[in-house]
Amino acid sequence: MNTTTFQQSSSPRSFSLPISVSARVGIAILTLAFVLGFPGNMFVVWSVLCRVKKRSVTCLLVLNLAVADALVLLSAPLFLQYLARGRGWEFGSAACKLVHYLSSVNMYVSIYLICLMSMDRWLAVTRPFMSQRMRTKRSLLVLLLGVWVLAFLLSLPMPFYRSNVKIMKNNFTLSICIPYHWKSVGHRAFQYLFETIMGCLVPFSLISTCYSSVICRLQSAKFQRRAKGSRLILMIICAFAIFWLPYNIVNIIEVIGLLQNSQSVIQAALTARPNVTAFAYFSSAVNPLLYVFAGSSHIRQAGLSFMGRLFEATNSESRSTSTFTRSGRSSSSPDESSILQTLSVKLGKPFKGKSKERRSSSMAGKEANEPELKTLATVEQLE
């Protein structure tokens, strides 16, 4: 059962199924996705690893997203041969299960990495000091590992519900890699409901909550800075929603048809599923195009390193976002330099500016200057 066979005494290799309109559409989408997406995602990986010196949280999340997309696009040639040759699935049952399993892993990795991006933006805006404490290399690696493990676990139903089934067609026996649920309505409804809930409803509810809070916070603080990192993340979220929403809608339609035992509704979902699946597959190719669009202002100056400039900008933007609350408060407070100048006169020490004062005080003996340092700290807290 693990190999594809064509059984007929005369010229068995000459037989092939006619290519349908749906198959032609799938071939066009997959070809475009592979041609644009695989080199594009590898370019993102190269840019992050070789051209970015200081990698922000957003930068590392984008790196993992590009790796996941590149891995799933490696399966495109198998699907293209499957659709174009018309001879069924010729790569065996193990490959049938594996490529669909990896596609499912990519879906979950992508959406939960986007969730991490949204949560990081929410922390940076609403809890800036907590965000700075939590933004450590160790905590980020733990979160990334957790996302990958979660994706592999959530994708476990996929290989169980895929099989390399043999069918008879014009006295030929050929294998087709299709969903297989042992003619059980319960298993079929469970798979599509599980994918929709864990791959759409739960993560997008979290993303919507985070960004609603961010928007309200920025409006209440009258923080008008248009952050490139925020725009980039919003574009990634919108692109993922556009490409995966039709797939999840078809899942819901098929579940409704199964529960109502409506063959017309089930048939409509089965007819639309190949095209929406290929459309969702294209989401792995669109992110590099978004990065090019977001970093277009750096192309003329940086050349091939423009993407590195874009990701480095997210690093500096994260630092400025985390301190906008303090800068907003200091704008309505007395001038900091004048306060420190008055204090230095009373202490009998010259004032050379805030940055120099801190450096010189840190180099001096802590025991001798402890009262002065406490007083300076008190003034800064009042501000």
VEXKOL-19355 format. One record per residue (C-alpha): z, x, y; residue number from 1. Coordinates in nm, 4 decimals. Each point is the difference from the previous one (the first is absolute). Layout:
% residues N
+----------+----------+----------+------+
!        z !        x !        y ! resi !
+----------+----------+----------+------+
!        Z !        X !        Y !  NUM !
...
+----------+----------+----------+------+
This chain:
% residues 383
+----------+----------+----------+------+
!        z !        x !        y ! resi !
+----------+----------+----------+------+
!   0.0000 !   0.0000 !   0.0000 !    1 !
!   0.0260 !   0.3031 !   0.2289 !    2 !
!  -0.3705 !   0.0704 !   0.0288 !    3 !
!  -0.2914 !  -0.2032 !   0.1230 !    4 !
!  -0.2649 !  -0.0710 !  -0.2644 !    5 !
!  -0.3388 !  -0.1685 !  -0.0022 !    6 !
!  -0.0814 !  -0.1286 !  -0.3456 !    7 !
!  -0.3639 !  -0.0673 !  -0.0831 !    8 !
!  -0.2403 !   0.1753 !  -0.2302 !    9 !
!  -0.2757 !   0.0491 !   0.2555 !   10 !
!   0.0409 !   0.1967 !   0.3240 !   11 !
!   0.3616 !  -0.0937 !   0.0715 !   12 !
!   0.0074 !   0.2106 !   0.3157 !   13 !
!  -0.2846 !  -0.1936 !   0.1618 !   14 !
!   0.2110 !  -0.3109 !   0.0526 !   15 !
!   0.1732 !  -0.0636 !   0.3305 !   16 !
!   0.1223 !  -0.3103 !   0.1778 !   17 !
!  -0.1791 !  -0.1087 !   0.3193 !   18 !
!   0.1799 !   0.1001 !   0.3165 !   19 !
!   0.1291 !  -0.3094 !   0.1771 !   20 !
!   0.0236 !  -0.0522 !   0.3756 !   21 !
!   0.3787 !   0.0365 !  -0.0230 !   22 !
!  -0.0421 !   0.3320 !  -0.1814 !   23 !
!  -0.2434 !   0.1239 !   0.2664 !   24 !
!   0.2497 !  -0.0840 !   0.2738 !   25 !
!   0.2712 !   0.1824 !  -0.1948 !   26 !
!  -0.2244 !   0.3049 !  -0.0426 !   27 !
!  -0.0719 !   0.0136 !   0.3742 !   28 !
!   0.3696 !  -0.0268 !   0.0934 !   29 !
!   0.1152 !   0.2579 !  -0.2556 !   30 !
!  -0.2741 !   0.2470 !   0.0931 !   31 !
!   0.0849 !  -0.0233 !   0.3690 !   32 !
!   0.3722 !   0.0283 !  -0.0766 !   33 !
!  -0.0463 !   0.3156 !  -0.2073 !   34 !
!  -0.2467 !   0.1698 !   0.2362 !   35 !
!   0.2186 !  -0.0600 !   0.3059 !   36 !
!   0.3453 !  -0.0153 !  -0.1496 !   37 !
!   0.0344 !   0.2914 !  -0.2384 !   38 !
!  -0.1229 !   0.2758 !   0.2380 !   39 !
!   0.1843 !  -0.1713 !   0.2860 !   40 !
!   0.3348 !  -0.0079 !  -0.1800 !   41 !
!  -0.0386 !   0.3595 !  -0.1162 !   42 !
!  -0.0683 !   0.0968 !   0.3621 !   43 !
!   0.3252 !  -0.1739 !   0.0999 !   44 !
!   0.1899 !   0.1940 !  -0.2688 !   45 !
!  -0.1557 !   0.3273 !   0.1170 !   46 !
!   0.0784 !  -0.0778 !   0.3647 !   47 !
!   0.3662 !  -0.0733 !  -0.0690 !   48 !
!   0.0557 !   0.2983 !  -0.2296 !   49 !
!  -0.2016 !   0.2592 !   0.1920 !   50 !
!  -0.0201 !  -0.1131 !   0.3632 !   51 !
!   0.3349 !  -0.1637 !   0.0759 !   52 !
!   0.2853 !   0.2405 !   0.0690 !   53 !
!   0.2779 !  -0.2512 !   0.0669 !   54 !
!  -0.0369 !  -0.3034 !  -0.2235 !   55 !
!   0.1620 !  -0.3210 !   0.1192 !   56 !
!   0.1202 !  -0.2810 !  -0.2257 !   57 !
!  -0.3162 !  -0.1977 !   0.0761 !   58 !
!  -0.2102 !   0.3063 !  -0.0851 !   59 !
!   0.1606 !   0.0442 !  -0.3435 !   60 !
!  -0.0334 !  -0.3703 !  -0.0763 !   61 !
!  -0.3698 !   0.0162 !   0.0908 !   62 !
!  -0.0368 !   0.3026 !  -0.2307 !   63 !
!   0.1404 !  -0.1952 !  -0.2961 !   64 !
!  -0.2196 !  -0.2968 !   0.0874 !   65 !
!  -0.3103 !   0.2226 !   0.0006 !   66 !
!   0.0932 !   0.1534 !  -0.3363 !   67 !
!   0.0420 !  -0.3458 !  -0.1562 !   68 !
!  -0.3339 !  -0.1193 !   0.1413 !   69 !
!  -0.1845 !   0.3123 !  -0.1166 !   70 !
!   0.1363 !  -0.0364 !  -0.3537 !   71 !
!  -0.1089 !  -0.3613 !  -0.0351 !   72 !
!  -0.3466 !   0.0739 !   0.1420 !   73 !
!  -0.0569 !   0.2439 !  -0.2854 !   74 !
!  -0.0425 !  -0.3042 !  -0.2249 !   75 !
!  -0.2946 !  -0.1306 !   0.2058 !   76 !
!  -0.2692 !   0.1779 !  -0.2087 !   77 !
!   0.1304 !  -0.1713 !  -0.3148 !   78 !
!  -0.0210 !  -0.3445 !   0.1593 !   79 !
!  -0.3442 !   0.0790 !   0.1427 !   80 !
!  -0.1368 !   0.0904 !  -0.3411 !   81 !
!   0.1646 !  -0.3082 !  -0.1475 !   82 !
!  -0.1728 !  -0.2274 !   0.2525 !   83 !
!  -0.3360 !   0.1777 !   0.0296 !   84 !
!  -0.0861 !   0.0717 !  -0.3658 !   85 !
!   0.0756 !  -0.3493 !  -0.1296 !   86 !
!   0.1214 !   0.1347 !  -0.3352 !   87 !
!   0.3623 !  -0.0938 !   0.0243 !   88 !
!   0.2987 !   0.2330 !   0.0244 !   89 !
!  -0.1023 !   0.3233 !  -0.1709 !   90 !
!   0.3138 !   0.2067 !   0.0590 !   91 !
!   0.2449 !  -0.1459 !  -0.2485 !   92 !
!   0.3092 !  -0.2167 !   0.0137 !   93 !
!   0.2306 !   0.2754 !   0.1318 !   94 !
!  -0.2227 !   0.0628 !   0.3043 !   95 !
!  -0.0258 !  -0.3756 !   0.0585 !   96 !
!   0.3771 !  -0.0308 !   0.0254 !   97 !
!   0.0503 !   0.3272 !   0.1890 !   98 !
!  -0.2416 !  -0.0577 !   0.2886 !   99 !
!   0.1350 !  -0.3480 !   0.0672 !  100 !
!   0.3555 !   0.1311 !  -0.0245 !  101 !
!  -0.0757 !   0.2712 !   0.2585 !  102 !
!  -0.1632 !  -0.2575 !   0.2267 !  103 !
!   0.3148 !  -0.2115 !  -0.0186 !  104 !
!   0.2167 !   0.3065 !   0.0717 !  105 !
!  -0.2123 !   0.0742 !   0.3073 !  106 !
!   0.0482 !  -0.3551 !   0.1281 !  107 !
!   0.3794 !   0.0193 !  -0.0274 !  108 !
!   0.0225 !   0.3569 !   0.1341 !  109 !
!  -0.2129 !  -0.0910 !   0.3012 !  110 !
!   0.1895 !  -0.3118 !   0.0973 !  111 !
!   0.3463 !   0.1504 !  -0.0480 !  112 !
!  -0.0944 !   0.3151 !   0.1915 !  113 !
!  -0.1066 !  -0.2313 !   0.2813 !  114 !
!   0.3417 !  -0.1671 !  -0.0327 !  115 !
!   0.1630 !   0.3407 !   0.0461 !  116 !
!  -0.2136 !   0.0626 !   0.3097 !  117 !
!   0.1115 !  -0.3335 !   0.1443 !  118 !
!   0.3671 !   0.0639 !  -0.0781 !  119 !
!  -0.0225 !   0.3486 !   0.1531 !  120 !
!  -0.1489 !  -0.1479 !   0.3187 !  121 !
!   0.2710 !  -0.2692 !   0.0057 !  122 !
!   0.2765 !   0.2599 !  -0.0329 !  123 !
!  -0.1543 !   0.2238 !   0.2671 !  124 !
!  -0.0093 !  -0.2840 !   0.2528 !  125 !
!   0.3097 !  -0.2065 !  -0.0799 !  126 !
!   0.2313 !   0.2686 !  -0.1438 !  127 !
!  -0.1226 !   0.3288 !   0.1533 !  128 !
!   0.3104 !   0.2084 !  -0.0733 !  129 !
!   0.0260 !  -0.1257 !  -0.3576 !  130 !
!  -0.3718 !   0.0729 !  -0.0402 !  131 !
!   0.0486 !   0.3635 !   0.1053 !  132 !
!   0.2842 !   0.0431 !  -0.2492 !  133 !
!  -0.1964 !  -0.1559 !  -0.2848 !  134 !
!  -0.3268 !   0.1852 !   0.0671 !  135 !
!   0.0704 !   0.2915 !  -0.2312 !  136 !
!  -0.2348 !   0.1612 !  -0.2462 !  137 !
!   0.2255 !  -0.0820 !  -0.2923 !  138 !
!   0.0333 !  -0.3703 !   0.0819 !  139 !
!  -0.3752 !  -0.0311 !   0.0532 !  140 !
!  -0.0796 !   0.1651 !  -0.3348 !  141 !
!   0.2447 !  -0.2333 !  -0.1742 !  142 !
!  -0.1645 !  -0.3036 !   0.1604 !  143 !
!  -0.3505 !   0.1190 !  -0.0892 !  144 !
!   0.1018 !   0.0629 !  -0.3602 !  145 !
!   0.1567 !  -0.3463 !  -0.0082 !  146 !
!  -0.3235 !  -0.1595 !   0.1222 !  147 !
!  -0.2090 !   0.1717 !  -0.2682 !  148 !
!   0.2468 !  -0.0862 !  -0.2774 !  149 !
!   0.0161 !  -0.3610 !   0.1198 !  150 !
!  -0.3815 !  -0.0228 !   0.0047 !  151 !
!  -0.0304 !   0.1305 !  -0.3565 !  152 !
!   0.2648 !  -0.2472 !  -0.1166 !  153 !
!  -0.1495 !  -0.3015 !   0.1786 !  154 !
!  -0.3416 !   0.0827 !  -0.1484 !  155 !
!   0.1202 !  -0.0057 !  -0.3621 !  156 !
!  -0.1273 !  -0.3560 !  -0.0680 !  157 !
!  -0.3587 !   0.1040 !   0.0813 !  158 !
!  -0.0835 !   0.2006 !  -0.3171 !  159 !
!   0.1526 !  -0.2754 !  -0.2158 !  160 !
!  -0.2280 !  -0.2581 !   0.1607 !  161 !
!  -0.3213 !   0.2025 !  -0.0317 !  162 !
!  -0.1988 !   0.0445 !  -0.3160 !  163 !
!  -0.3349 !   0.1302 !  -0.1173 !  164 !
!  -0.1272 !  -0.3212 !  -0.1624 !  165 !
!  -0.3144 !  -0.0089 !  -0.2142 !  166 !
!  -0.2443 !  -0.2838 !   0.0522 !  167 !
!  -0.3332 !  -0.0972 !  -0.1592 !  168 !
!  -0.3043 !  -0.0212 !   0.2236 !  169 !
!  -0.3482 !  -0.0535 !  -0.1433 !  170 !
!   0.1072 !   0.1442 !  -0.3361 !  171 !
!   0.1472 !   0.3013 !   0.1759 !  172 !
!   0.3691 !   0.0889 !  -0.0033 !  173 !
!   0.1294 !   0.1535 !   0.3161 !  174 !
!   0.3422 !   0.0598 !   0.1473 !  175 !
!   0.1182 !  -0.1360 !   0.3350 !  176 !
!   0.3153 !   0.1080 !   0.1839 !  177 !
!   0.1480 !  -0.3313 !   0.1118 !  178 !
!   0.3393 !  -0.1652 !   0.0650 !  179 !
!   0.1547 !  -0.1108 !  -0.3271 !  180 !
!   0.3038 !  -0.2296 !  -0.0287 !  181 !
!  -0.0128 !  -0.1098 !  -0.3658 !  182 !
!  -0.1134 !  -0.3472 !   0.1174 !  183 !
!   0.3441 !  -0.0516 !   0.1552 !  184 !
!   0.0197 !  -0.1905 !   0.3263 !  185 !
!   0.3509 !   0.1346 !   0.0589 !  186 !
!  -0.1037 !   0.3670 !  -0.0252 !  187 !
!  -0.3018 !  -0.0592 !   0.2211 !  188 !
!   0.1999 !  -0.1780 !   0.2704 !  189 !
!   0.2753 !   0.2627 !  -0.0199 !  190 !
!  -0.2372 !   0.2917 !   0.0635 !  191 !
!  -0.1647 !  -0.1469 !   0.3074 !  192 !
!   0.3228 !  -0.1410 !   0.1451 !  193 !
!   0.1754 !   0.3333 !  -0.0538 !  194 !
!  -0.2812 !   0.1914 !   0.1743 !  195 !
!  -0.0025 !  -0.2408 !   0.2951 !  196 !
!   0.3782 !  -0.0037 !   0.0485 !  197 !
!   0.0667 !   0.3734 !  -0.0444 !  198 !
!  -0.3269 !   0.1222 !   0.1520 !  199 !
!  -0.0329 !  -0.2427 !   0.2915 !  200 !
!   0.2817 !  -0.2415 !   0.0830 !  201 !
!   0.2988 !   0.2371 !  -0.0278 !  202 !
!  -0.1486 !   0.3062 !   0.1765 !  203 !
!  -0.1761 !  -0.1959 !   0.2744 !  204 !
!   0.3167 !  -0.1983 !   0.0704 !  205 !
!   0.1805 !   0.3317 !   0.0482 !  206 !
!  -0.2793 !   0.1409 !   0.2177 !  207 !
!  -0.0115 !  -0.3147 !   0.2152 !  208 !
!   0.3768 !   0.0051 !   0.0479 !  209 !
!   0.0013 !   0.3672 !   0.1031 !  210 !
!  -0.2843 !  -0.0288 !   0.2500 !  211 !
!   0.1299 !  -0.3271 !   0.1470 !  212 !
!   0.3284 !   0.1751 !   0.0708 !  213 !
!  -0.1831 !   0.3030 !   0.1450 !  214 !
!  -0.2108 !  -0.2147 !   0.2342 !  215 !
!   0.3034 !  -0.1948 !   0.1213 !  216 !
!   0.1937 !   0.3226 !   0.0553 !  217 !
!  -0.2774 !   0.1677 !   0.1986 !  218 !
!  -0.0554 !  -0.3072 !   0.2165 !  219 !
!   0.3692 !  -0.0398 !   0.0755 !  220 !
!   0.0271 !   0.3695 !   0.0879 !  221 !
!  -0.3226 !  -0.0134 !   0.2073 !  222 !
!  -0.1213 !   0.3047 !  -0.1879 !  223 !
!  -0.3662 !   0.0150 !   0.0909 !  224 !
!  -0.1028 !   0.3161 !  -0.1879 !  225 !
!  -0.2963 !  -0.0634 !  -0.2274 !  226 !
!   0.0795 !   0.2199 !  -0.2961 !  227 !
!  -0.2908 !   0.1298 !  -0.2045 !  228 !
!   0.2149 !   0.0014 !  -0.3115 !  229 !
!   0.0771 !  -0.3710 !   0.0397 !  230 !
!  -0.3657 !  -0.0887 !   0.0523 !  231 !
!  -0.1010 !   0.2055 !  -0.3023 !  232 !
!   0.2551 !  -0.1714 !  -0.2243 !  233 !
!  -0.1004 !  -0.3434 !   0.1273 !  234 !
!  -0.3654 !   0.0736 !  -0.0797 !  235 !
!   0.0939 !   0.1112 !  -0.3529 !  236 !
!   0.2021 !  -0.3202 !  -0.0509 !  237 !
!  -0.2799 !  -0.2236 !   0.1283 !  238 !
!  -0.2636 !   0.1746 !  -0.2127 !  239 !
!   0.2102 !  -0.0325 !  -0.3158 !  240 !
!   0.0623 !  -0.3694 !   0.0711 !  241 !
!  -0.3696 !  -0.0702 !   0.0608 !  242 !
!  -0.1159 !   0.1647 !  -0.3223 !  243 !
!   0.2778 !  -0.1227 !  -0.2319 !  244 !
!   0.0585 !  -0.3517 !   0.1353 !  245 !
!  -0.3107 !  -0.1534 !  -0.1690 !  246 !
!   0.1107 !   0.1487 !  -0.3347 !  247 !
!   0.3452 !  -0.1571 !   0.0304 !  248 !
!  -0.1473 !  -0.3331 !   0.1113 !  249 !
!  -0.2144 !  -0.0057 !  -0.3149 !  250 !
!   0.3141 !   0.0752 !  -0.2037 !  251 !
!   0.1729 !  -0.3027 !   0.1519 !  252 !
!  -0.3066 !  -0.2225 !  -0.0558 !  253 !
!  -0.0164 !   0.0966 !  -0.3663 !  254 !
!   0.3729 !  -0.0629 !  -0.0505 !  255 !
!  -0.0370 !  -0.3441 !   0.1612 !  256 !
!  -0.2910 !  -0.0759 !  -0.2308 !  257 !
!   0.1993 !   0.1108 !  -0.3040 !  258 !
!   0.3030 !  -0.2100 !   0.0935 !  259 !
!  -0.2147 !  -0.3072 !   0.0708 !  260 !
!  -0.2277 !   0.0672 !  -0.2972 !  261 !
!  -0.3012 !  -0.0284 !   0.2298 !  262 !
!  -0.3000 !   0.1770 !  -0.1504 !  263 !
!  -0.2022 !  -0.0240 !   0.3209 !  264 !
!   0.2702 !   0.1820 !   0.2000 !  265 !
!   0.0398 !   0.2635 !  -0.2723 !  266 !
!  -0.3765 !   0.0526 !  -0.0148 !  267 !
!  -0.0180 !   0.0398 !   0.3787 !  268 !
!   0.2682 !   0.2716 !  -0.0173 !  269 !
!  -0.1768 !   0.1744 !  -0.2892 !  270 !
!  -0.3291 !  -0.0030 !   0.1911 !  271 !
!   0.1551 !   0.1506 !   0.3136 !  272 !
!   0.2246 !   0.2556 !  -0.1735 !  273 !
!  -0.2588 !   0.2814 !  -0.0594 !  274 !
!  -0.1085 !   0.0041 !   0.3644 !  275 !
!   0.3495 !  -0.0168 !   0.1519 !  276 !
!   0.1143 !   0.2728 !  -0.2414 !  277 !
!  -0.2825 !   0.2280 !   0.1147 !  278 !
!   0.0824 !  -0.0887 !   0.3624 !  279 !
!   0.3653 !   0.0947 !  -0.0560 !  280 !
!  -0.1165 !   0.3236 !  -0.1605 !  281 !
!  -0.1711 !   0.0885 !   0.3276 !  282 !
!   0.3404 !   0.0124 !   0.1736 !  283 !
!   0.0459 !   0.3474 !  -0.1525 !  284 !
!  -0.2964 !   0.1222 !   0.2044 !  285 !
!   0.0691 !  -0.1542 !   0.3397 !  286 !
!   0.3116 !   0.1945 !   0.1091 !  287 !
!  -0.1860 !   0.3300 !   0.0759 !  288 !
!  -0.2341 !  -0.1999 !   0.2239 !  289 !
!   0.3019 !  -0.1341 !   0.1873 !  290 !
!   0.1323 !   0.3536 !   0.0486 !  291 !
!  -0.3367 !   0.1106 !   0.1404 !  292 !
!   0.0053 !  -0.2923 !   0.2420 !  293 !
!   0.3608 !   0.0689 !   0.1047 !  294 !
!  -0.0630 !   0.3734 !   0.0431 !  295 !
!  -0.3400 !  -0.0210 !   0.1676 !  296 !
!   0.1424 !   0.1349 !   0.3264 !  297 !
!   0.0849 !   0.3295 !  -0.1764 !  298 !
!  -0.3408 !   0.0564 !  -0.1624 !  299 !
!  -0.1662 !   0.1700 !   0.2977 !  300 !
!   0.2880 !   0.2435 !   0.0540 !  301 !
!   0.1218 !   0.0657 !  -0.3551 !  302 !
!  -0.3130 !  -0.0437 !  -0.2131 !  303 !
!   0.0866 !  -0.0324 !  -0.3695 !  304 !
!   0.3666 !   0.0398 !   0.0882 !  305 !
!   0.0018 !  -0.3266 !   0.1973 !  306 !
!   0.1915 !  -0.1833 !  -0.2721 !  307 !
!   0.2692 !   0.2654 !   0.0036 !  308 !
!   0.0369 !  -0.0558 !   0.3762 !  309 !
!   0.0325 !  -0.3738 !  -0.0627 !  310 !
!   0.2786 !   0.0426 !  -0.2548 !  311 !
!   0.1800 !   0.2565 !   0.2159 !  312 !
!  -0.0065 !  -0.2585 !   0.2803 !  313 !
!   0.1930 !  -0.2411 !  -0.2244 !  314 !
!   0.2709 !   0.2663 !  -0.0285 !  315 !
!   0.0509 !   0.0385 !   0.3755 !  316 !
!  -0.0327 !  -0.3746 !   0.0494 !  317 !
!   0.2766 !  -0.0653 !  -0.2521 !  318 !
!   0.2363 !   0.2270 !   0.1910 !  319 !
!  -0.0784 !  -0.1692 !   0.3319 !  320 !
!   0.0363 !  -0.3472 !  -0.1504 !  321 !
!   0.3430 !   0.0819 !  -0.1370 !  322 !
!   0.1250 !   0.0982 !   0.3477 !  323 !
!  -0.1454 !  -0.2777 !   0.2131 !  324 !
!   0.3336 !  -0.1853 !   0.0041 !  325 !
!   0.1779 !   0.2959 !   0.1582 !  326 !
!  -0.2759 !   0.0586 !   0.2553 !  327 !
!   0.0121 !  -0.3689 !   0.0943 !  328 !
!   0.3720 !   0.0234 !   0.0704 !  329 !
!  -0.0235 !   0.3223 !   0.1998 !  330 !
!  -0.2577 !  -0.1480 !   0.2362 !  331 !
!   0.2621 !  -0.2358 !   0.1486 !  332 !
!   0.2843 !   0.2554 !   0.0017 !  333 !
!   0.0864 !   0.2655 !   0.2650 !  334 !
!  -0.2050 !   0.3189 !  -0.0001 !  335 !
!   0.1152 !   0.2246 !  -0.2832 !  336 !
!  -0.0652 !   0.3255 !   0.1837 !  337 !
!   0.2101 !  -0.1000 !   0.2997 !  338 !
!   0.2932 !  -0.0996 !  -0.2219 !  339 !
!  -0.0087 !   0.3303 !  -0.1884 !  340 !
!  -0.0404 !   0.1935 !   0.3261 !  341 !
!   0.3149 !  -0.1617 !   0.1457 !  342 !
!   0.1893 !   0.0614 !  -0.3225 !  343 !
!  -0.1022 !   0.3665 !  -0.0090 !  344 !
!   0.1327 !   0.0517 !   0.3554 !  345 !
!   0.3355 !  -0.1418 !  -0.1005 !  346 !
!   0.0108 !   0.2226 !  -0.3081 !  347 !
!  -0.0945 !   0.3057 !   0.2049 !  348 !
!  -0.3184 !   0.0747 !  -0.1986 !  349 !
!  -0.3625 !   0.0068 !   0.1184 !  350 !
!  -0.2298 !  -0.2779 !  -0.1210 !  351 !
!  -0.3405 !   0.1133 !  -0.1395 !  352 !
!  -0.1388 !  -0.3218 !  -0.1395 !  353 !
!   0.0830 !  -0.2158 !  -0.2961 !  354 !
!  -0.1871 !   0.1931 !  -0.2686 !  355 !
!   0.1249 !   0.3395 !   0.1170 !  356 !
!   0.3548 !  -0.1323 !   0.0358 !  357 !
!   0.0020 !  -0.1126 !  -0.3591 !  358 !
!  -0.1424 !   0.3258 !  -0.1272 !  359 !
!   0.2471 !   0.2173 !   0.1927 !  360 !
!   0.2956 !  -0.2171 !  -0.1002 !  361 !
!  -0.0989 !   0.0181 !  -0.3652 !  362 !
!  -0.0191 !   0.3796 !   0.0162 !  363 !
!   0.3406 !   0.0387 !   0.1685 !  364 !
!   0.3291 !  -0.0179 !  -0.1871 !  365 !
!   0.0837 !  -0.3569 !  -0.0986 !  366 !
!   0.3734 !   0.0474 !   0.0375 !  367 !
!  -0.0200 !   0.1241 !   0.3600 !  368 !
!  -0.2429 !  -0.2705 !   0.1181 !  369 !
!   0.1263 !  -0.2911 !  -0.2065 !  370 !
!   0.1418 !  -0.2038 !   0.2969 !  371 !
!  -0.3202 !   0.0427 !   0.2015 !  372 !
!  -0.2166 !  -0.0966 !  -0.2999 !  373 !
!   0.2070 !  -0.3112 !  -0.0606 !  374 !
!  -0.0385 !  -0.0977 !   0.3640 !  375 !
!  -0.3778 !   0.0505 !  -0.0100 !  376 !
!  -0.0220 !  -0.2028 !  -0.3204 !  377 !
!   0.1964 !  -0.2802 !   0.1653 !  378 !
!  -0.2411 !  -0.0095 !   0.2948 !  379 !
!  -0.3035 !  -0.0143 !  -0.2285 !  380 !
!   0.1531 !  -0.2866 !  -0.1977 !  381 !
!   0.0654 !  -0.1933 !   0.3193 !  382 !
!  -0.3620 !   0.0351 !   0.0894 !  383 !
+----------+----------+----------+------+
